[in-house]
Each structure stands twice: as C-alpha cells, then as structure tokens.
C-alpha cells in the first residue's frame, strides 16, 4: 500500500486495517476496507458517500473505487428504486455502448 487516506466527517466511517506502507499479503481477503455512511435521508447519505469516495485515497493495489464513484454519479441509482440486477444491467449497457463506439 503506497498511499492510503481514509475519509472522515459526520456520518462517515471507514472500517479497515490499512495504512500507508502496509504490505498486502498475496492471499488477502479482497475486501480490505469498508466505507460506511449514513444520513437523515437518502439524499444526504448519497452526498456523503460521493464526497467520501472523492476523499478516499488507496494507491498500490487495485480497487473498485472508480466503479463506486460512477454508481454514485448515476442518476438512475440516485433516484432509487433499483433492484439487485442494477449493476449487472449497467455494466452490460456500458459494454454494449463501447462496442458500438469501438
């Protein structure tokens, strides 16, 4: 782990054992950290998550941080009412779009 900075603030919690300079073992659990936010309502919680993801720095290992940031920016997700197939559907749409553009 070459660089790590956890976000903070009201309603934001980062559960992890990471620190800058930590050597991630080759057989590590892929969930090396968990970012949790809460707010008085969905809009507040989503905004806190968007900001927290922007503040989170994890360098030296691959993460799904860019995917999480895209989800927080997606108007369909922000609107709510999604089901367990949301992510699968969005990934398929994105692949189809890149194939058409390719």
Phi and psi in degrees as a GROMACS rama.xvg file:
@    title "Ramachandran Plot"
@    xaxis  label "Phi"
@    yaxis  label "Psi"
@TYPE xy
-79.6589  -28.2975  UNK-2
-155.357  131.96  UNK-3
-142.211  131.356  UNK-4
-140.757  120.68  UNK-5
-88.3116  140.901  UNK-6
-73.54  165.958  UNK-7
-153.966  -173.304  UNK-8
118.832  177.782  UNK-9
-59.0497  130.115  UNK-10
75.2293  13.937  UNK-11
-122.909  131.21  UNK-12
-138.99  136.109  UNK-13
-118.185  116.193  UNK-14
-99.0713  113.301  UNK-15
-166.738  166.253  UNK-16
-113.046  7.16692  UNK-17
-72.5368  154.789  UNK-18
-158.21  157.902  UNK-19
-58.9681  131.044  UNK-20
94.3719  -9.07477  UNK-21
-63.4012  137.469  UNK-22
-99.301  111.538  UNK-23
-75.9457  121.726  UNK-24
-65.324  152.995  UNK-25
-64.7674  -21.5817  UNK-26
-108.49  36.5499  UNK-27
-75.309  157.376  UNK-28
-69.7548  132.702  UNK-29
-66.079  -17.5278  UNK-30
-93.7444  87.6251  UNK-31
-88.9533  -4.13822  UNK-32
-165.573  157.492  UNK-33
-137.91  122.299  UNK-34
-99.4088  125.128  UNK-35
-125.365  133.314  UNK-36
-131.474  159.262  UNK-37
-148.565  159.692  UNK-38
-155.815  172.678  UNK-39
-64.2808  -26.2422  UNK-40
-149.534  175.938  UNK-41
-59.4204  -44.6931  UNK-42
-60.7004  -42.3894  UNK-43
-65.6524  -44.126  UNK-44
-63.0975  -42.7218  UNK-45
-63.2522  -41.2425  UNK-46
-66.1823  -40.6991  UNK-47
-62.0094  -40.4892  UNK-48
-66.3802  -42.0853  UNK-49
-58.697  -47.0627  UNK-50
-65.9541  -44.5835  UNK-51
-61.9785  -41.3076  UNK-52
-63.6079  -34.0875  UNK-53
-69.6659  -28.6496  UNK-54
-85.5769  -22.708  UNK-55
-69.1826  127.942  UNK-56
-120.595  120.893  UNK-57
-135.461  107.206  UNK-58
-122.959  142.409  UNK-59
109.291  -14.1564  UNK-60
-138.578  152.907  UNK-61
-75.651  141.76  UNK-62
-135.32  172.962  UNK-63
-100.344  22.2048  UNK-64
-55.8998  -45.7474  UNK-65
-59.525  -38.3733  UNK-66
-63.7616  -45.2211  UNK-67
-61.8064  -38.5205  UNK-68
-66.2106  -39.2848  UNK-69
-65.1146  -38.8761  UNK-70
-61.9304  -44.4494  UNK-71
-65.2586  -25.9984  UNK-72
-88.1623  -11.0235  UNK-73
-74.8518  122.281  UNK-74
-63.5692  -34.8219  UNK-75
-63.6179  -39.8097  UNK-76
-70.3415  -43.592  UNK-77
-62.6776  -33.1389  UNK-78
-65.9076  -33.81  UNK-79
95.6727  -177.265  UNK-80
77.6075  14.7988  UNK-81
-82.1146  162.422  UNK-82
-119.641  -172.062  UNK-83
-68.1867  -11.341  UNK-84
-94.3919  1.26451  UNK-85
-53.3039  -54.36  UNK-86
-64.9841  -43.9877  UNK-87
-58.4302  -43.7033  UNK-88
-63.722  -45.5298  UNK-89
-65.403  -39.6304  UNK-90
-64.859  -42.3294  UNK-91
-62.2672  -44.2723  UNK-92
-60.5673  -41.2885  UNK-93
-65.8808  -41.4306  UNK-94
-64.009  -44.2091  UNK-95
-60.4445  -41.7535  UNK-96
-64.3684  -42.5299  UNK-97
-68.9654  -32.3846  UNK-98
-65.5914  -42.8673  UNK-99
-65.8859  -36.419  UNK-100
-77.7608  -27.1057  UNK-101
